[in-house]
């Protein structure tokens, strides 16, 4: 899938042509540099590696530095692979938001905000016990039974329980582009996008 | 966050409403779409707050309809607002005059600003 690497900037709202107030996420998308072109003969599959967000040369290990020098660019903080660019792409070429237009629908991948150790109500949408009174106390958000006692006499694998929540790869699919600001490399997409402000996003068509 | 400012610039409200703040009595002329027809309705009352900034700013207008208080929140950048007319400049000491909600009759009056 063709795409770019971006960064979440923040959220706001915008009026569309019907006068509806639409919540939008602002994404800084690109400019991305082609840092490597993988081919079927050489690497076993076809893809294009893009780099985004400059970093200091001092902070880049030498082997990585060689990789960026080959592409003729400054070192980049985030690298990701994309496909479907075709043959006319060159090493060191810069890709910008012009890749998208107003009619494209985007899938945006990111790492969701980490929520820490969470109970079963927040993590899996359990309803809890449901009553505060009528004889019950201190189990308002408890998971209830984990399974039968005499049979199966064990807890099934994958039983939904409390644990770490968030901080996982999440994809928001089919987001509509509300506006593109090419001068600032900004992309305004309808709705929310996974991750905290400043986190990296993989944006594909 | 400077990139958010860039977005604010792109969407900066283009309408030229007169300046008003909490305590002022205004009439908001807003367009209503009924099927394909558009007509303008008025909402006259006291501005009790302005909140937000740039294109996401809103203001709340409160009026007494009979003896029931009615409040409407208008986004400043809303394309449905035709015009805003200022009827009175009120003299109030705070930016959000929510205390007005608890007052009725003669107590709910706001002193007019003298220039």
Interface residues (C-beta under 8 A of the other chain):
Chain A: X9 X10 X12 X13 X14 X15 X19 X21 X26 X28 X179 X181 X184 X186 X188
Chain B: X1 X3 X4 X6 X7 X8 X10 X11 X55 X56 X75 X77 X78 X79 X80
